Amino acid sequence: MSYETKAEPLDAVFETAAAAPVPDELGTLRAEVGRLANLVSARAVERPALAGAKAASAAPMAAWLRGTEVKAATIASGPKGGVAVPQEIDSVIDRVLRETSPIRAIARVVDVGSANYSRLITTSGVVSGWVAETAARPETETPDFAEIAPPMGELYANPAASQAMLDDAMFNVEAWLGEEIGREFARAEGIAFVSGDGVNKPRGFLAAPTAATGDAVRAFGTLQFLTTGVAGGFAASNPQDRLVDLVHSLGASYRQGASWVMNSATLARIRKMKTTDGAFIWQPALAADTPATLLGYPVVEAEAMPDVATDSLSIAFGNFQAGYLIAQRRETVVLRDPFSNKPFVHFYATKRVGGSVVDSRAIKLLKFGV
């Protein structure tokens, strides 16, 4: 039996069904189905792409976006014009400042929005008194206030590099630039926070007025100093006694969190001092993250502190969180300038920072004099 013979009865059934009359609704449905069938045959059905195919189709677009991002964030490319302030430069500078600026590490640092920053300090407390149950309550004294406005200045660096060096450099130019600027900013800040005169720069704590009188009678804003009794040195016998006196000249409320500040040459002298039983008064650090201590208080080495000399203020002891304030604009502005000095590209970085003593009772000085 051939195929044609088998199909003849089935063809006859379809022909009969096609010739039979149908309701109007069924005819309309058949017409719509026929129209959709024609559309399907005329146009291929779009199927969802497989995961691999989708990733492959998105690869050119992702590569183009990555190329655009690199061009926008790389300062080592050729001069394109405009101003570039990569976030990587700002973060590197801040990290270097925190790691290498010794006074910044122990003082109070506040971020400000302008150069007109001031702080209120109370110079006296509330006065109280004892009274009987039915006695009158006279008015007591109210605290006095003093306004502290740390002088601010603009710290800047303007290094330059040739375009050829930037094109051929085989290292990360942004990281190198941030490290170099941060190191120089830390050096300049370290000097200003210690001995700056306050003219277009912070006023250092050694630039504050000094007196030998105690906290009760000394004028606010004046630091107290103790003398060693010897011009340009320590006493021949029991030199550590003056260090003990310096510690206890600081109020008990300030000693919690107090630190020593001196340079390495002065610290070398103190490290050789011993008590009467032969024990060193300086104790080395027991762990990498623990500072060395002197009479139980951490030592901060600040090379901006003066060497031991006649009447020098070479050692400071105090709570710098309470005694010294650093005010700064948080952002470090970096301007990339490839136009003003061709063929060199300048990287002009600026940072506004100020500093001043805010509580003169929180810092004490040791004067090497009589």
C-alpha atoms as a printed R data frame, in Angstrom:
    type eleno elety resid chain resno       x      y       z
1   ATOM     1    CA   MET     A     1   0.000  0.000   0.000
2   ATOM     2    CA   SER     A     2   1.456  3.321  -1.015
3   ATOM     3    CA   TYR     A     3   1.542  6.559   1.032
4   ATOM     4    CA   GLU     A     4  -0.979  8.197  -1.271
5   ATOM     5    CA   THR     A     5  -3.492  5.412  -0.668
6   ATOM     6    CA   LYS     A     6  -3.187  5.787   3.129
7   ATOM     7    CA   ALA     A     7  -3.665  9.566   3.050
8   ATOM     8    CA   GLU     A     8  -6.756  9.573   0.839
9   ATOM     9    CA   PRO     A     9  -9.307  8.966   3.661
10  ATOM    10    CA   LEU     A    10  -7.658 11.681   5.831
11  ATOM    11    CA   ASP     A    11  -7.742 14.178   2.956
12  ATOM    12    CA   ALA     A    12 -11.366 13.447   2.442
13  ATOM    13    CA   VAL     A    13 -12.083 14.221   6.109
14  ATOM    14    CA   PHE     A    14 -10.342 17.639   5.897
15  ATOM    15    CA   GLU     A    15 -12.116 18.498   2.658
16  ATOM    16    CA   THR     A    16 -15.478 17.640   4.219
17  ATOM    17    CA   ALA     A    17 -14.725 19.722   7.314
18  ATOM    18    CA   ALA     A    18 -13.641 22.685   5.208
19  ATOM    19    CA   ALA     A    19 -16.827 22.534   3.135
20  ATOM    20    CA   ALA     A    20 -19.116 22.403   6.186
21  ATOM    21    CA   PRO     A    21 -20.612 25.718   7.313
22  ATOM    22    CA   VAL     A    22 -19.216 27.224  10.561
23  ATOM    23    CA   PRO     A    23 -20.494 29.877  12.932
24  ATOM    24    CA   ASP     A    24 -19.380 33.452  12.419
25  ATOM    25    CA   GLU     A    25 -17.315 33.496  15.635
26  ATOM    26    CA   LEU     A    26 -15.360 30.425  14.618
27  ATOM    27    CA   GLY     A    27 -14.689 31.906  11.217
28  ATOM    28    CA   THR     A    28 -13.353 35.082  12.744
29  ATOM    29    CA   LEU     A    29 -11.043 33.086  15.016
30  ATOM    30    CA   ARG     A    30  -9.751 31.086  12.067
31  ATOM    31    CA   ALA     A    31  -9.066 34.281  10.130
32  ATOM    32    CA   GLU     A    32  -7.040 35.711  13.056
33  ATOM    33    CA   VAL     A    33  -5.082 32.465  13.372
34  ATOM    34    CA   GLY     A    34  -4.308 32.571   9.699
35  ATOM    35    CA   ARG     A    35  -3.087 36.147   9.921
36  ATOM    36    CA   LEU     A    36  -0.758 35.279  12.809
37  ATOM    37    CA   ALA     A    37   0.548 32.278  10.933
38  ATOM    38    CA   ASN     A    38   1.440 34.484   7.988
39  ATOM    39    CA   LEU     A    39   3.332 36.884  10.293
40  ATOM    40    CA   VAL     A    40   5.292 34.015  11.839
41  ATOM    41    CA   SER     A    41   6.281 32.660   8.475
42  ATOM    42    CA   ALA     A    42   7.314 36.086   7.200
43  ATOM    43    CA   ARG     A    43   9.455 36.999  10.204
44  ATOM    44    CA   ALA     A    44  11.705 34.794  12.314
45  ATOM    45    CA   VAL     A    45  10.809 34.544  15.981
46  ATOM    46    CA   GLU     A    46  13.372 36.254  18.261
47  ATOM    47    CA   ARG     A    47  14.481 33.891  20.984
48  ATOM    48    CA   PRO     A    48  16.253 34.867  24.244
49  ATOM    49    CA   ALA     A    49  20.009 34.645  23.847
50  ATOM    50    CA   LEU     A    50  21.892 32.056  25.833
51  ATOM    51    CA   ALA     A    51  24.109 33.200  28.694
52  ATOM    52    CA   GLY     A    52  27.291 32.818  26.680
53  ATOM    53    CA   ALA     A    53  25.883 34.632  23.684
54  ATOM    54    CA   LYS     A    54  24.566 37.467  25.863
55  ATOM    55    CA   ALA     A    55  27.946 37.913  27.547
56  ATOM    56    CA   ALA     A    56  29.660 37.898  24.181
57  ATOM    57    CA   SER     A    57  27.321 40.535  22.804
58  ATOM    58    CA   ALA     A    58  27.832 42.748  25.893
59  ATOM    59    CA   ALA     A    59  31.618 42.418  25.800
60  ATOM    60    CA   PRO     A    60  32.247 45.165  23.186
61  ATOM    61    CA   MET     A    61  30.079 47.631  25.118
62  ATOM    62    CA   ALA     A    62  31.791 46.784  28.444
63  ATOM    63    CA   ALA     A    63  35.196 47.161  26.830
64  ATOM    64    CA   TRP     A    64  34.219 50.555  25.433
65  ATOM    65    CA   LEU     A    65  32.974 51.696  28.851
66  ATOM    66    CA   ARG     A    66  36.155 50.518  30.531
67  ATOM    67    CA   GLY     A    67  38.220 52.408  27.995
68  ATOM    68    CA   THR     A    68  36.255 55.576  28.627
69  ATOM    69    CA   GLU     A    69  36.681 55.242  32.402
70  ATOM    70    CA   VAL     A    70  40.447 54.745  32.168
71  ATOM    71    CA   LYS     A    71  40.816 57.778  29.932
72  ATOM    72    CA   ALA     A    72  38.844 59.927  32.387
73  ATOM    73    CA   ALA     A    73  40.858 58.872  35.467
74  ATOM    74    CA   THR     A    74  44.410 58.625  34.118
75  ATOM    75    CA   ILE     A    75  46.612 61.690  34.419
76  ATOM    76    CA   ALA     A    76  49.521 60.005  32.612
77  ATOM    77    CA   SER     A    77  47.815 60.231  29.209
78  ATOM    78    CA   GLY     A    78  48.474 63.061  26.757
79  ATOM    79    CA   PRO     A    79  47.087 66.522  27.494
80  ATOM    80    CA   LYS     A    80  43.345 66.524  26.852
81  ATOM    81    CA   GLY     A    81  42.488 69.815  28.552
82  ATOM    82    CA   GLY     A    82  40.318 70.525  31.546
83  ATOM    83    CA   VAL     A    83  40.858 69.858  35.239
84  ATOM    84    CA   ALA     A    84  41.373 66.379  36.703
85  ATOM    85    CA   VAL     A    85  41.042 65.741  40.429
86  ATOM    86    CA   PRO     A    86  41.367 61.957  40.827
87  ATOM    87    CA   GLN     A    87  40.043 60.660  44.142
88  ATOM    88    CA   GLU     A    88  43.075 58.385  44.378
89  ATOM    89    CA   ILE     A    89  45.376 61.385  44.813
90  ATOM    90    CA   ASP     A    90  43.356 62.857  47.679
91  ATOM    91    CA   SER     A    91  43.178 59.578  49.597
92  ATOM    92    CA   VAL     A    92  46.896 58.919  49.267
93  ATOM    93    CA   ILE     A    93  47.767 62.377  50.566
94  ATOM    94    CA   ASP     A    94  45.495 61.991  53.572
95  ATOM    95    CA   ARG     A    95  46.981 58.601  54.399
96  ATOM    96    CA   VAL     A    96  50.541 59.892  54.244
97  ATOM    97    CA   LEU     A    97  49.648 62.884  56.425
98  ATOM    98    CA   ARG     A    98  48.125 60.675  59.099
99  ATOM    99    CA   GLU     A    99  51.113 58.344  59.101
100 ATOM   100    CA   THR     A   100  53.955 60.868  59.072
101 ATOM   101    CA   SER     A   101  52.683 64.062  60.734
102 ATOM   102    CA   PRO     A   102  53.370 63.471  64.451
103 ATOM   103    CA   ILE     A   103  51.342 66.336  65.930
104 ATOM   104    CA   ARG     A   104  48.385 65.548  63.682
105 ATOM   105    CA   ALA     A   105  48.354 62.045  65.171
106 ATOM   106    CA   ILE     A   106  47.830 63.277  68.764
107 ATOM   107    CA   ALA     A   107  46.008 66.612  68.353
108 ATOM   108    CA   ARG     A   108  42.319 67.208  67.718
109 ATOM   109    CA   VAL     A   109  41.569 67.528  63.987
110 ATOM   110    CA   VAL     A   110  38.320 69.072  62.732
111 ATOM   111    CA   ASP     A   111  37.115 69.464  59.149
112 ATOM   112    CA   VAL     A   112  35.805 72.943  58.314
113 ATOM   113    CA   GLY     A   113  33.986 74.422  55.348
114 ATOM   114    CA   SER     A   114  35.686 77.834  55.300
115 ATOM   115    CA   ALA     A   115  38.594 79.757  56.764
116 ATOM   116    CA   ASN     A   116  36.369 81.555  59.284
117 ATOM   117    CA   TYR     A   117  36.391 78.870  61.956
118 ATOM   118    CA   SER     A   118  36.336 79.655  65.664
119 ATOM   119    CA   ARG     A   119  35.811 77.723  68.865
120 ATOM   120    CA   LEU     A   120  34.457 78.775  72.253
121 ATOM   121    CA   ILE     A   121  36.435 77.801  75.356
122 ATOM   122    CA   THR     A   122  35.329 78.292  78.956
123 ATOM   123    CA   THR     A   123  38.084 79.880  81.005
124 ATOM   124    CA   SER     A   124  36.316 79.450  84.350
125 ATOM   125    CA   GLY     A   125  33.760 77.083  85.774
126 ATOM   126    CA   VAL     A   126  30.490 77.572  87.574
127 ATOM   127    CA   VAL     A   127  30.885 78.761  91.179
128 ATOM   128    CA   SER     A   128  28.842 76.954  93.842
129 ATOM   129    CA   GLY     A   129  28.245 77.506  97.539
130 ATOM   130    CA   TRP     A   130  26.807 75.922 100.672
131 ATOM   131    CA   VAL     A   131  23.631 77.297 102.258
132 ATOM   132    CA   ALA     A   132  21.185 76.387 105.008
133 ATOM   133    CA   GLU     A   133  17.807 74.912 104.215
134 ATOM   134    CA   THR     A   134  15.880 78.162 104.452
135 ATOM   135    CA   ALA     A   135  18.692 80.586 103.627
136 ATOM   136    CA   ALA     A   136  18.618 82.844 100.575
137 ATOM   137    CA   ARG     A   137  20.377 81.729  97.386
138 ATOM   138    CA   PRO     A   138  22.511 84.595  96.100
139 ATOM   139    CA   GLU     A   139  23.560 84.649  92.476
140 ATOM   140    CA   THR     A   140  26.785 82.780  91.645
141 ATOM   141    CA   GLU     A   141  29.382 83.491  89.019
142 ATOM   142    CA   THR     A   142  28.776 82.263  85.462
143 ATOM   143    CA   PRO     A   143  31.533 80.778  83.273
144 ATOM   144    CA   ASP     A   144  33.671 83.091  81.179
145 ATOM   145    CA   PHE     A   145  34.163 82.328  77.510
146 ATOM   146    CA   ALA     A   146  37.103 82.885  75.183
147 ATOM   147    CA   GLU     A   147  36.926 82.631  71.398
148 ATOM   148    CA   ILE     A   148  39.742 80.748  69.695
149 ATOM   149    CA   ALA     A   149  40.199 81.260  65.945
150 ATOM   150    CA   PRO     A   150  43.085 79.124  64.652
151 ATOM   151    CA   PRO     A   151  45.034 81.032  61.985
152 ATOM   152    CA   MET     A   152  44.849 79.248  58.663
153 ATOM   153    CA   GLY     A   153  47.076 79.178  55.632
154 ATOM   154    CA   GLU     A   154  47.218 77.455  52.293
155 ATOM   155    CA   LEU     A   155  49.784 74.722  51.865
156 ATOM   156    CA   TYR     A   156  50.673 74.134  48.221
157 ATOM   157    CA   ALA     A   157  52.956 72.108  45.979
158 ATOM   158    CA   ASN     A   158  53.467 72.601  42.248
159 ATOM   159    CA   PRO     A   159  55.669 69.814  40.833
160 ATOM   160    CA   ALA     A   160  56.128 69.479  37.076
161 ATOM   161    CA   ALA     A   161  56.963 66.589  34.761
162 ATOM   162    CA   SER     A   162  57.610 66.516  31.041
163 ATOM   163    CA   GLN     A   163  54.977 65.024  28.815
164 ATOM   164    CA   ALA     A   164  57.523 62.546  27.483
165 ATOM   165    CA   MET     A   165  58.173 61.255  30.994
166 ATOM   166    CA   LEU     A   166  54.461 60.848  31.627
167 ATOM   167    CA   ASP     A   167  54.001 59.016  28.332
168 ATOM   168    CA   ASP     A   168  56.927 56.649  28.936
169 ATOM   169    CA   ALA     A   169  56.673 56.184  32.720
170 ATOM   170    CA   MET     A   170  56.434 52.557  33.764
171 ATOM   171    CA   PHE     A   171  54.918 53.256  37.205
172 ATOM   172    CA   ASN     A   172  51.698 54.598  38.691
173 ATOM   173    CA   VAL     A   173  51.999 58.363  38.332
174 ATOM   174    CA   GLU     A   174  49.020 59.077  40.598
175 ATOM   175    CA   ALA     A   175  50.449 57.057  43.496
176 ATOM   176    CA   TRP     A   176  53.912 58.563  43.084
177 ATOM   177    CA   LEU     A   177  52.485 62.079  43.007
178 ATOM   178    CA   GLY     A   178  50.332 61.497  46.084
179 ATOM   179    CA   GLU     A   179  53.229 60.045  48.086
180 ATOM   180    CA   GLU     A   180  55.594 62.900  47.238
181 ATOM   181    CA   ILE     A   181  53.086 65.677  47.912
182 ATOM   182    CA   GLY     A   182  51.872 63.997  51.097
183 ATOM   183    CA   ARG     A   183  55.414 63.624  52.430
184 ATOM   184    CA   GLU     A   184  56.193 67.282  51.778
185 ATOM   185    CA   PHE     A   185  52.885 68.442  53.281
186 ATOM   186    CA   ALA     A   186  53.615 66.381  56.416
187 ATOM   187    CA   ARG     A   187  57.072 67.941  56.785
188 ATOM   188    CA   ALA     A   188  55.738 71.491  56.405
189 ATOM   189    CA   GLU     A   189  52.812 70.809  58.739
190 ATOM   190    CA   GLY     A   190  55.086 69.282  61.358
191 ATOM   191    CA   ILE     A   191  57.126 72.481  61.559
192 ATOM   192    CA   ALA     A   192  54.079 74.780  61.576
193 ATOM   193    CA   PHE     A   193  52.229 72.865  64.316
194 ATOM   194    CA   VAL     A   194  55.283 73.155  66.571
195 ATOM   195    CA   SER     A   195  56.762 76.588  65.858
196 ATOM   196    CA   GLY     A   196  54.617 78.286  63.200
197 ATOM   197    CA   ASP     A   197  54.143 82.032  63.707
198 ATOM   198    CA   GLY     A   198  50.509 82.101  62.554
199 ATOM   199    CA   VAL     A   199  51.182 84.289  59.500
200 ATOM   200    CA   ASN     A   200  49.591 82.448  56.567
201 ATOM   201    CA   LYS     A   201  50.209 79.241  58.460
202 ATOM   202    CA   PRO     A   202  49.136 77.553  61.722
203 ATOM   203    CA   ARG     A   203  50.400 78.923  65.031
204 ATOM   204    CA   GLY     A   204  52.532 76.311  66.750
205 ATOM   205    CA   PHE     A   205  52.268 75.577  70.452
206 ATOM   206    CA   LEU     A   206  55.850 76.769  71.014
207 ATOM   207    CA   ALA     A   207  54.838 80.157  69.571
208 ATOM   208    CA   ALA     A   208  52.342 80.692  72.398
209 ATOM   209    CA   PRO     A   209  53.364 82.965  75.301
210 ATOM   210    CA   THR     A   210  54.985 81.186  78.248
211 ATOM   211    CA   ALA     A   211  55.278 81.804  81.972
212 ATOM   212    CA   ALA     A   212  56.511 79.956  85.058
213 ATOM   213    CA   THR     A   213  53.318 80.573  87.033
214 ATOM   214    CA   GLY     A   214  50.681 77.921  87.743
215 ATOM   215    CA   ASP     A   215  47.277 77.398  86.220
216 ATOM   216    CA   ALA     A   216  45.420 79.310  88.926
217 ATOM   217    CA   VAL     A   217  47.141 82.648  88.252
218 ATOM   218    CA   ARG     A   218  48.509 82.339  84.726
219 ATOM   219    CA   ALA     A   219  46.747 84.215  81.952
220 ATOM   220    CA   PHE     A   220  44.595 82.119  79.642
221 ATOM   221    CA   GLY     A   221  46.481 81.235  76.451
222 ATOM   222    CA   THR     A   222  49.877 81.213  78.178
223 ATOM   223    CA   LEU     A   223  51.711 77.911  78.559
224 ATOM   224    CA   GLN     A   224  53.508 77.012  81.757
225 ATOM   225    CA   PHE     A   225  57.154 75.947  81.696
226 ATOM   226    CA   LEU     A   226  59.434 74.325  84.241
227 ATOM   227    CA   THR     A   227  63.211 74.767  84.178
228 ATOM   228    CA   THR     A   228  65.910 72.128  84.462
229 ATOM   229    CA   GLY     A   229  68.081 74.403  86.623
230 ATOM   230    CA   VAL     A   230  71.016 74.107  84.203
231 ATOM   231    CA   ALA     A   231  71.536 76.221  81.091
232 ATOM   232    CA   GLY     A   232  71.464 73.961  78.057
233 ATOM   233    CA   GLY     A   233  71.186 70.645  79.906
234 ATOM   234    CA   PHE     A   234  69.880 68.536  82.769
235 ATOM   235    CA   ALA     A   235  71.098 68.607  86.358
236 ATOM   236    CA   ALA     A   236  74.121 66.448  87.045
237 ATOM   237    CA   SER     A   237  72.375 64.433  89.750
238 ATOM   238    CA   ASN     A   238  68.918 62.891  89.442
239 ATOM   239    CA   PRO     A   239  68.058 64.603  86.134
240 ATOM   240    CA   GLN     A   240  64.867 62.562  85.851
241 ATOM   241    CA   ASP     A   241  63.368 64.408  88.812
242 ATOM   242    CA   ARG     A   242  62.465 67.389  86.611
243 ATOM   243    CA   LEU     A   243  60.613 65.069  84.255
244 ATOM   244    CA   VAL     A   244  58.563 63.778  87.163
245 ATOM   245    CA   ASP     A   245  57.828 67.363  88.191
246 ATOM   246    CA   LEU     A   246  56.731 68.149  84.653
247 ATOM   247    CA   VAL     A   247  54.296 65.240  84.661
248 ATOM   248    CA   HIS     A   248  52.655 66.339  87.889
249 ATOM   249    CA   SER     A   249  52.496 69.976  86.881
250 ATOM   250    CA   LEU     A   250  49.781 68.833  84.454
251 ATOM   251    CA   GLY     A   251  46.334 68.560  85.991
252 ATOM   252    CA   ALA     A   252  45.151 65.062  86.845
253 ATOM   253    CA   SER     A   253  42.198 65.364  84.456
254 ATOM   254    CA   TYR     A   254  44.593 66.008  81.557
255 ATOM   255    CA   ARG     A   255  47.068 63.213  82.294
256 ATOM   256    CA   GLN     A   256  44.752 60.572  80.908
257 ATOM   257    CA   GLY     A   257  45.774 60.617  77.256
258 ATOM   258    CA   ALA     A   258  48.895 62.762  77.725
259 ATOM   259    CA   SER     A   259  52.044 62.304  75.606
260 ATOM   260    CA   TRP     A   260  55.656 63.421  75.504
261 ATOM   261    CA   VAL     A   261  56.829 65.368  72.443
262 ATOM   262    CA   MET     A   262  60.533 65.815  71.639
263 ATOM   263    CA   ASN     A   263  62.968 65.202  68.823
264 ATOM   264    CA   SER     A   264  65.199 62.157  68.511
265 ATOM   265    CA   ALA     A   265  68.343 63.927  69.787
266 ATOM   266    CA   THR     A   266  66.626 64.898  73.033
267 ATOM   267    CA   LEU     A   267  65.129 61.440  73.373
268 ATOM   268    CA   ALA     A   268  68.596 59.920  73.043
269 ATOM   269    CA   ARG     A   269  69.661 61.795  76.184
270 ATOM   270    CA   ILE     A   270  66.645 60.693  78.152
271 ATOM   271    CA   ARG     A   271  66.958 57.049  77.153
272 ATOM   272    CA   LYS     A   272  70.270 56.920  79.041
273 ATOM   273    CA   MET     A   273  68.758 58.129  82.319
274 ATOM   274    CA   LYS     A   274  68.419 55.622  85.156
275 ATOM   275    CA   THR     A   275  66.862 55.600  88.579
276 ATOM   276    CA   THR     A   276  68.936 55.127  91.736
277 ATOM   277    CA   ASP     A   277  68.478 51.356  91.497
278 ATOM   278    CA   GLY     A   278  69.786 51.275  87.911
279 ATOM   279    CA   ALA     A   279  66.472 50.929  86.038
280 ATOM   280    CA   PHE     A   280  65.928 52.927  82.846
281 ATOM   281    CA   ILE     A   281  63.088 55.433  83.028
282 ATOM   282    CA   TRP     A   282  62.404 54.895  79.312
283 ATOM   283    CA   GLN     A   283  60.657 51.660  78.425
284 ATOM   284    CA   PRO     A   284  60.764 50.264  74.885
285 ATOM   285    CA   ALA     A   285  57.614 49.188  73.072
286 ATOM   286    CA   LEU     A   286  56.563 45.599  73.716
287 ATOM   287    CA   ALA     A   287  54.653 45.279  70.422
288 ATOM   288    CA   ALA     A   288  54.749 46.864  66.990
289 ATOM   289    CA   ASP     A   289  51.539 48.848  67.558
290 ATOM   290    CA   THR     A   290  52.454 49.947  71.094
291 ATOM   291    CA   PRO     A   291  54.524 53.145  71.547
292 ATOM   292    CA   ALA     A   292  57.541 53.401  73.789
293 ATOM   293    CA   THR     A   293  56.839 55.029  77.147
294 ATOM   294    CA   LEU     A   294  58.588 57.483  79.424
295 ATOM   295    CA   LEU     A   295  57.397 57.400  83.034
296 ATOM   296    CA   GLY     A   296  54.364 55.487  81.787
297 ATOM   297    CA   TYR     A   297  53.348 57.931  79.021
298 ATOM   298    CA   PRO     A   298  53.865 57.452  75.258
299 ATOM   299    CA   VAL     A   299  56.645 59.325  73.469
300 ATOM   300    CA   VAL     A   300  56.055 61.073  70.133
301 ATOM   301    CA   GLU     A   301  59.150 62.017  68.149
302 ATOM   302    CA   ALA     A   302  58.706 65.337  66.346
303 ATOM   303    CA   GLU     A   303  61.844 66.470  64.574
304 ATOM   304    CA   ALA     A   304  60.525 70.039  64.483
305 ATOM   305    CA   MET     A   305  61.104 70.301  68.239
306 ATOM   306    CA   PRO     A   306  64.315 72.262  69.022
307 ATOM   307    CA   ASP     A   307  67.520 70.591  70.137
308 ATOM   308    CA   VAL     A   308  68.681 71.017  73.706
309 ATOM   309    CA   ALA     A   309  70.301 74.454  74.071
310 ATOM   310    CA   THR     A   310  70.331 77.347  76.502
311 ATOM   311    CA   ASP     A   311  66.737 78.345  77.341
312 ATOM   312    CA   SER     A   312  65.342 76.010  74.676
313 ATOM   313    CA   LEU     A   313  61.858 74.543  75.059
314 ATOM   314    CA   SER     A   314  62.876 71.100  73.881
315 ATOM   315    CA   ILE     A   315  60.353 68.889  75.704
316 ATOM   316    CA   ALA     A   316  56.576 69.175  75.803
317 ATOM   317    CA   PHE     A   317  54.200 67.074  77.859
318 ATOM   318    CA   GLY     A   318  50.459 67.304  77.703
319 ATOM   319    CA   ASN     A   319  47.118 66.171  76.435
320 ATOM   320    CA   PHE     A   320  47.193 67.477  72.867
321 ATOM   321    CA   GLN     A   321  43.655 66.281  72.161
322 ATOM   322    CA   ALA     A   322  42.498 68.900  74.648
323 ATOM   323    CA   GLY     A   323  45.276 71.435  74.172
324 ATOM   324    CA   TYR     A   324  45.884 71.810  70.416
325 ATOM   325    CA   LEU     A   325  43.374 72.111  67.574
326 ATOM   326    CA   ILE     A   326  44.002 71.531  63.865
327 ATOM   327    CA   ALA     A   327  41.368 72.911  61.481
328 ATOM   328    CA   GLN     A   328  41.479 71.841  57.856
329 ATOM   329    CA   ARG     A   329  39.548 71.768  54.648
330 ATOM   330    CA   ARG     A   330  38.948 68.074  54.019
331 ATOM   331    CA   GLU     A   331  39.602 68.136  50.298
332 ATOM   332    CA   THR     A   332  43.038 68.377  48.758
333 ATOM   333    CA   VAL     A   333  42.572 70.171  45.436
334 ATOM   334    CA   VAL     A   334  44.773 68.956  42.586
335 ATOM   335    CA   LEU     A   335  44.872 70.870  39.299
336 ATOM   336    CA   ARG     A   336  46.455 69.242  36.239
337 ATOM   337    CA   ASP     A   337  47.883 71.996  34.051
338 ATOM   338    CA   PRO     A   338  49.408 70.928  30.705
339 ATOM   339    CA   PHE     A   339  49.093 74.363  29.072
340 ATOM   340    CA   SER     A   340  50.937 77.104  30.971
341 ATOM   341    CA   ASN     A   341  54.480 75.691  30.685
342 ATOM   342    CA   LYS     A   342  54.683 73.414  27.661
343 ATOM   343    CA   PRO     A   343  56.057 70.758  27.275
344 ATOM   344    CA   PHE     A   344  55.775 70.294  31.062
345 ATOM   345    CA   VAL     A   345  52.657 69.225  32.912
346 ATOM   346    CA   HIS     A   346  52.192 70.840  36.336
347 ATOM   347    CA   PHE     A   347  50.313 69.181  39.188
348 ATOM   348    CA   TYR     A   348  49.208 72.032  41.439
349 ATOM   349    CA   ALA     A   349  48.026 70.714  44.831
350 ATOM   350    CA   THR     A   350  46.639 72.896  47.629
351 ATOM   351    CA   LYS     A   351  45.356 72.194  51.122
352 ATOM   352    CA   ARG     A   352  44.027 74.742  53.608
353 ATOM   353    CA   VAL     A   353  44.993 74.028  57.207
354 ATOM   354    CA   GLY     A   354  45.242 75.952  60.476
355 ATOM   355    CA   GLY     A   355  46.176 75.283  64.065
356 ATOM   356    CA   SER     A   356  46.358 76.884  67.474
357 ATOM   357    CA   VAL     A   357  46.505 76.167  71.196
358 ATOM   358    CA   VAL     A   358  42.964 76.027  72.556
359 ATOM   359    CA   ASP     A   359  43.542 75.036  76.196
360 ATOM   360    CA   SER     A   360  46.785 76.343  77.661
361 ATOM   361    CA   ARG     A   361  46.332 74.263  80.814
362 ATOM   362    CA   ALA     A   362  46.676 71.014  78.838
363 ATOM   363    CA   ILE     A   363  50.303 71.456  77.632
364 ATOM   364    CA   LYS     A   364  53.453 71.932  79.754
365 ATOM   365    CA   LEU     A   365  56.991 72.723  78.593
366 ATOM   366    CA   LEU     A   366  60.462 71.971  79.956
367 ATOM   367    CA   LYS     A   367  62.912 74.830  79.580
368 ATOM   368    CA   PHE     A   368  66.632 74.061  79.609
369 ATOM   369    CA   GLY     A   369  67.672 77.055  81.694
370 ATOM   370    CA   VAL     A   370  67.853 78.443  85.195
